[in-house]
Amino acid sequence: MHSLGGWLGFAFIMGLFGLAILIVLWPGERQGKRVLARWGVAEPFDAEIEVAVRYLKRRRFWYPWLWLGLPVLPRLAGLDLPESNTLGTIFATLLSGGLLAELLAQRPSRGPRREALLEQRGILDFVPAWVLILTGATELAAIVNLGFSVAGVRLVLAVAAIAASWLILLLAVRRPATGPERADLALRCRSARVALGLGVGAAAGLAWIGGNLPSMLGFVVSLAVFIAIASPPGKLPAKTAHAG
């Protein structure tokens, strides 16, 4: 398997597998409408659904390749990482895909931009203060626990996951506005809250690994925080709920 032919065969098989996953995950009108409805856009019209589908495609395009590559690349580089697990790979894939999508979305829009609205946007327009406080407190607890357990590699991975989640939040807030305002804001809110939730989940999976009661409680609490943060608020922010 270490020969060139072996690696090429492995890469070919994994490439076919990733392509099959990509076809299954590729979003359409139904998925776009469902996402908008969950994040507060009632009865979305065609232009809003188009924005949502494009938003999902930007993320899901990366998922199969990241799912296949993230566990393999460190080994090819000779890095000694903790044993991989399905949950950790899922969090890493979703965070990496979200980050790549937001970075690509920073390119200026070809359509008209709502400059006046962009100047008024801030983090609290998409994520309430209680979410930021709860996220920070939960992640700090995980980092402190890792620091005392002298888990060097796990600590680095947790910090990287947390940093990626907050970077996604900042990028989602500042990226150029595209499409109908209502859908644009709902999808920014989704990006921000899901990213913060994934950061909490990733840190928890790395920090609370012991078989003792405190670790179990820490993981359960972190899981509850993850669900609370990443769940849709049910409606758009009050300032924008009637826009569109």
Backbone torsions as a table, in degrees:
resi	resn	phi	psi	omega
1	MET	NA	-17.5	-179.4
2	HIS	-85.9	-7.8	177.8
3	SER	-74.2	161.0	179.8
4	LEU	-59.9	-42.4	179.5
5	GLY	-63.0	-38.7	178.6
6	GLY	-64.1	-43.7	179.5
7	TRP	-67.1	-39.0	178.7
8	LEU	-64.9	-40.7	177.0
9	GLY	-64.0	-42.0	178.1
10	PHE	-62.8	-44.0	-179.9
11	ALA	-63.6	-38.4	180.0
12	PHE	-64.8	-44.9	179.9
13	ILE	-64.0	-45.0	179.8
14	MET	-65.6	-34.0	177.6
15	GLY	-64.8	-41.9	176.9
16	LEU	-64.4	-40.6	178.8
17	PHE	-64.0	-43.4	178.2
18	GLY	-63.1	-39.2	178.1
19	LEU	-63.8	-39.8	178.1
20	ALA	-63.2	-42.6	177.9
21	ILE	-62.7	-42.1	-178.7
22	LEU	-60.4	-41.2	179.1
23	ILE	-63.4	-41.3	-179.4
24	VAL	-66.8	-40.0	-175.4
25	LEU	-82.5	-13.1	-172.0
26	TRP	-60.1	124.0	-172.6
27	PRO	-80.9	156.1	175.9
28	GLY	-133.0	-165.2	-175.5
29	GLU	-60.0	-40.2	-178.0
30	ARG	-61.7	-45.1	-179.5
31	GLN	-66.2	-39.1	178.3
32	GLY	-63.3	-42.4	178.7
33	LYS	-64.5	-39.5	-179.1
34	ARG	-65.6	-41.9	179.8
35	VAL	-62.9	-45.3	-179.8
36	LEU	-63.0	-41.5	-179.7
37	ALA	-62.9	-40.5	-179.9
38	ARG	-66.2	-29.2	-176.0
39	TRP	-106.2	26.9	165.2
40	GLY	97.4	7.3	178.9
41	VAL	-101.5	99.5	-178.5
42	ALA	-78.5	136.1	177.5
43	GLU	47.6	62.5	-178.6
44	PRO	-64.8	145.4	177.8
45	PHE	-95.3	176.9	-168.4
46	ASP	-56.9	-43.9	-177.5
47	ALA	-64.8	-35.6	178.2
48	GLU	-69.2	-41.4	178.4
49	ILE	-63.3	-38.4	178.8
50	GLU	-61.4	-41.1	177.9
51	VAL	-63.7	-42.2	-179.0
52	ALA	-65.4	-41.0	179.2
53	VAL	-64.4	-42.4	178.1
54	ARG	-63.7	-39.9	176.9
55	TYR	-59.2	-45.9	-180.0
56	LEU	-68.1	-38.8	-180.0
57	LYS	-62.5	-39.0	179.7
58	ARG	-60.2	-29.9	180.0
59	ARG	-89.2	-49.3	-172.4
60	ARG	-69.3	-21.5	176.0
61	PHE	-59.2	-35.7	-174.9
62	TRP	-84.6	-23.9	-170.1
63	TYR	-56.6	-50.2	-177.5
64	PRO	-61.0	-41.0	-176.4
65	TRP	-71.6	-37.9	177.2
66	LEU	-68.9	-39.8	178.7
67	TRP	-58.9	-39.5	-179.2
68	LEU	-80.7	-37.0	-172.3
69	GLY	-85.9	-34.5	-174.7
70	LEU	-59.1	-42.6	178.6
71	PRO	-72.6	-22.8	-174.0
72	VAL	-89.0	-40.9	-174.2
73	LEU	-57.0	-44.5	178.4
74	PRO	-59.7	-38.1	179.8
75	ARG	-66.8	-39.5	177.4
76	LEU	-64.2	-31.2	179.0
77	ALA	-84.3	-1.9	178.3
78	GLY	78.2	19.4	-179.4
79	LEU	-85.5	140.4	-179.0
80	ASP	-97.8	91.1	-178.8
81	LEU	-98.3	162.0	175.4
82	PRO	-59.0	158.4	178.6
83	GLU	-54.8	131.3	-179.0
84	SER	-73.4	149.9	175.3
85	ASN	-140.3	160.6	-174.6
86	THR	-61.2	-44.0	-178.5
87	LEU	-62.5	-43.6	179.6
88	GLY	-63.6	-39.9	178.8
89	THR	-66.3	-36.8	177.9
90	ILE	-62.9	-48.7	-180.0
91	PHE	-61.3	-43.9	-179.3
92	ALA	-63.7	-39.9	-179.9
93	THR	-65.9	-46.5	-178.2
94	LEU	-66.3	-41.3	178.5
95	LEU	-66.4	-44.6	-179.7
96	SER	-65.0	-42.6	178.2
97	GLY	-63.8	-41.9	177.7
98	GLY	-64.0	-40.4	179.9
99	LEU	-66.0	-44.8	177.9
100	LEU	-60.9	-42.1	-179.2
101	ALA	-63.8	-42.3	-179.7
102	GLU	-69.8	-35.9	176.8
103	LEU	-63.7	-42.9	178.6
104	LEU	-67.5	-30.3	-179.2
105	ALA	-74.8	-6.1	179.2
106	GLN	-75.1	-11.9	178.1
107	ARG	-64.9	141.5	179.9
108	PRO	-56.5	140.0	179.3
109	SER	-72.5	145.5	177.2
110	ARG	-76.2	-23.8	-179.4
111	GLY	-88.2	-176.1	178.9
112	PRO	-66.0	143.2	179.9
113	ARG	-110.4	145.0	-178.9
114	ARG	-96.3	78.8	-172.8
115	GLU	-61.6	-39.0	-177.7
116	ALA	-62.8	-40.6	-179.9
117	LEU	-69.4	-36.6	-179.8
118	LEU	-61.1	-36.5	-178.9
119	GLU	-66.6	-23.8	-176.2
120	GLN	-93.1	-8.0	-175.1
121	ARG	-81.9	140.2	173.9
122	GLY	-142.9	175.1	-177.7
123	ILE	-58.2	-40.8	-176.4
124	LEU	-70.5	-10.8	174.0
125	ASP	-73.4	-18.4	-176.6
126	PHE	-119.0	-27.5	-178.2
127	VAL	-131.5	119.0	179.7
128	PRO	-65.9	159.4	-175.9
129	ALA	-60.1	-36.5	-177.2
130	TRP	-64.3	-31.6	177.6
131	VAL	-67.6	-43.7	179.4
132	LEU	-62.8	-43.6	-179.0
133	ILE	-66.1	-46.2	-179.2
134	LEU	-63.7	-41.0	178.5
135	THR	-62.1	-49.8	-178.2
136	GLY	-61.1	-42.7	-178.6
137	ALA	-65.7	-42.6	-179.2
138	THR	-66.9	-42.8	179.4
139	GLU	-68.1	-37.1	177.7
140	LEU	-62.3	-41.5	178.2
141	ALA	-61.0	-40.8	179.2
142	ALA	-65.4	-42.4	-179.5
143	ILE	-65.4	-42.5	178.7
144	VAL	-62.0	-43.9	178.8
145	ASN	-61.1	-42.4	178.0
146	LEU	-66.3	-36.9	179.2
147	GLY	-62.9	-41.2	180.0
148	PHE	-73.9	-25.5	-179.2
149	SER	-87.3	0.4	178.6
150	VAL	53.6	41.1	179.3
151	ALA	-94.1	78.7	-170.9
152	GLY	-55.4	-54.2	-177.0
153	VAL	-65.8	-42.8	179.0
154	ARG	-63.6	-37.1	178.2
155	LEU	-63.4	-44.1	179.0
156	VAL	-62.8	-43.5	179.5
157	LEU	-64.3	-40.2	179.2
158	ALA	-64.5	-44.2	178.7
159	VAL	-62.6	-40.7	178.9
160	ALA	-63.5	-42.2	179.5
161	ALA	-65.1	-43.0	179.3
162	ILE	-64.1	-44.7	179.1
163	ALA	-60.9	-41.3	179.3
164	ALA	-62.9	-39.8	-178.2
165	SER	-66.1	-41.6	179.1
166	TRP	-72.0	-32.7	176.6
167	LEU	-65.8	-40.2	176.2
168	ILE	-60.1	-42.6	177.4
169	LEU	-56.4	-50.4	-177.5
170	LEU	-64.6	-40.0	179.7
171	LEU	-67.6	-37.3	179.3
172	ALA	-65.0	-34.2	-179.5
173	VAL	-72.4	-38.5	-171.1
174	ARG	-96.5	-8.5	-176.3
175	ARG	-66.6	150.9	-177.8
176	PRO	-58.9	141.0	179.7
177	ALA	-71.9	137.9	177.2
178	THR	-137.7	145.4	174.9
179	GLY	72.8	-172.4	179.9
180	PRO	-58.2	139.9	-173.9
181	GLU	-58.3	-43.2	-175.6
182	ARG	-61.4	-46.6	179.6
183	ALA	-68.7	-40.4	-179.9
184	ASP	-58.1	-45.9	-179.0
185	LEU	-69.0	-39.4	179.4
186	ALA	-62.9	-40.5	-178.4
187	LEU	-73.3	-31.4	173.3
188	ARG	-64.4	-43.4	178.2
189	CYS	-60.3	-42.9	178.8
190	ARG	-61.8	-47.4	-179.8
191	SER	-57.2	-46.4	-175.7
192	ALA	-65.8	-49.0	-174.7
193	ARG	-72.8	-40.1	178.7
194	VAL	-65.5	-39.6	179.4
195	ALA	-62.8	-45.3	178.5
196	LEU	-62.9	-40.5	177.8
197	GLY	-62.9	-40.9	178.7
198	LEU	-66.0	-35.5	176.6
199	GLY	-62.5	-42.6	176.7
200	VAL	-63.4	-45.7	-178.9
201	GLY	-63.1	-42.4	179.9
202	ALA	-65.0	-44.2	179.3
203	ALA	-63.5	-39.7	179.8
204	ALA	-64.8	-42.5	-179.7
205	GLY	-63.0	-28.3	179.5
206	LEU	-88.0	-30.5	-172.1
207	ALA	-90.4	-42.3	-172.3
208	TRP	-99.7	74.5	-173.5
209	ILE	-112.1	-8.2	-177.6
210	GLY	-73.2	161.8	179.8
211	GLY	-93.7	27.0	-178.7
212	ASN	-107.3	170.3	-176.5
213	LEU	-63.5	-45.2	178.9
214	PRO	-58.2	-40.8	179.1
215	SER	-65.8	-40.3	178.6
216	MET	-63.2	-44.2	179.1
217	LEU	-64.3	-41.5	179.1
218	GLY	-60.6	-41.3	-179.9
219	PHE	-68.4	-42.1	-179.8
220	VAL	-63.2	-44.6	179.0
221	VAL	-62.9	-44.2	179.4
222	SER	-61.7	-38.3	178.4
223	LEU	-63.9	-41.6	177.9
224	ALA	-63.6	-40.3	178.3
225	VAL	-65.0	-42.3	178.2
226	PHE	-56.8	-47.1	-179.1
227	ILE	-63.8	-42.3	-178.4
228	ALA	-65.4	-39.1	-176.7
229	ILE	-75.3	-45.3	-172.9
230	ALA	-82.6	-8.4	-179.4
231	SER	-75.2	143.3	178.6
232	PRO	-61.8	142.2	178.4
233	PRO	-72.8	-13.7	177.7
234	GLY	94.2	-21.2	177.6
235	LYS	-153.9	160.3	178.2
236	LEU	-71.7	160.8	174.4
237	PRO	-54.1	148.4	-173.7
238	ALA	-57.5	-34.1	-177.5
239	LYS	-66.3	-23.2	-172.0
240	THR	-125.5	1.0	-173.3
241	ALA	-61.2	-28.1	-176.0
242	HIS	-103.5	7.5	-179.5
243	ALA	-79.2	161.2	173.5
244	GLY	132.8	NA	NA
